[in-house]
């Protein structure tokens, strides 16, 4: 239904004139559902002032339901969902997105997106952080949907029982085909990571295994398996053998050709909190030799 406004009037009053047999509650519901358009724009305010020459349109319920479904689909696509059940969410984090907010209380994080996704179907739902990826790192992350699952999964991470594979594009060509890097890492008060010795009481052991998959002299694709999960662990490890990750200017890379650090979490294997059965999730890395 479409019409042109003849006289200045408030929207709710106009609706009462057009639909005299409808109750105020019914007319207000038209507004709350987004069925009323003025000059092509959906209006919810009952006291919206209408002027002569304005156009009025009432959308049918089917159109609104289709719009709402489309909106829900767009909202769900705000996360790249790999797997979901009653216990866990497995998602793919894009690069340049924080896993979780810092002390600065950032609003746009993978965690906040997952919470929003779950609340679409249950207003009381929550996503619990199990582990994190660096802001620049893309790839698989797991979140728990209840505290018991969170604790169960975090225990596996702390006991080094989670099998984690990454792919990284590094500068130049390593001399060896594979290797293991043991480092002791220290994070200072400014969140900077540096190597230290075992004797430092605040040092954390980082164990990184890597193997060369392909190379073209200028860059190489390596597969990395970590036993420990330290902040910047893989980036520090690749730096230590003279082959920093492409784009990682902080840790010695000479260029940033694709405007990101080329590190991707490509596989996670763990025991499912529901039944202790091993599950494995994989994601294809996006890197080509440069």
Order of alpha helices (4+ residues) and beta strands (2+ residues): beta-beta-alpha-alpha-beta-beta-beta-beta-alpha-beta-beta-alpha-beta-beta-alpha-beta-beta-beta-beta-beta-alpha-beta-beta
